[in-house]
Amino acid sequence: MAAVHQLGAVNVSADHYTQVSWSRFDGPVARLSFVPDNDAVDCDHITINYRDGTSHDVLSGVLLKDQRETITFPGTDSRLRSVDFACKAEHFDGARISLSAVSDG
């Protein structure tokens, strides 16, 4: 059975890409989800950083309002150190992006 953990949310600006680094995970992460709550967002990049020092760019582009973008990790990857992203609101003065993690078991 999978458990969904709401990690929190961040606000991003409309006039520039807001740089965010998120490292507060409550254990192993199988999937990580991003949902723009009140506006579409343009993300310059979403980068996953692992404890061994490697990083992978996993997404760039527009996420529509209320569109869930889910990043899946092989197995339950407890090596996840952080996720870095730079996004900006498309139409309004700012947008809110909710983050959640799914762990298996």
Secondary structure, 3 states (H helix, E strand, C coil): CEEEEEEEEEEEECCCCEEEEECCCCCCEEEEEEEECCCCEEEEEEEEEECCCCEEEEEEEEECCCCCEEEEEEEEECCEEEEEEEEEECCCCEEEEEEEEEEEC
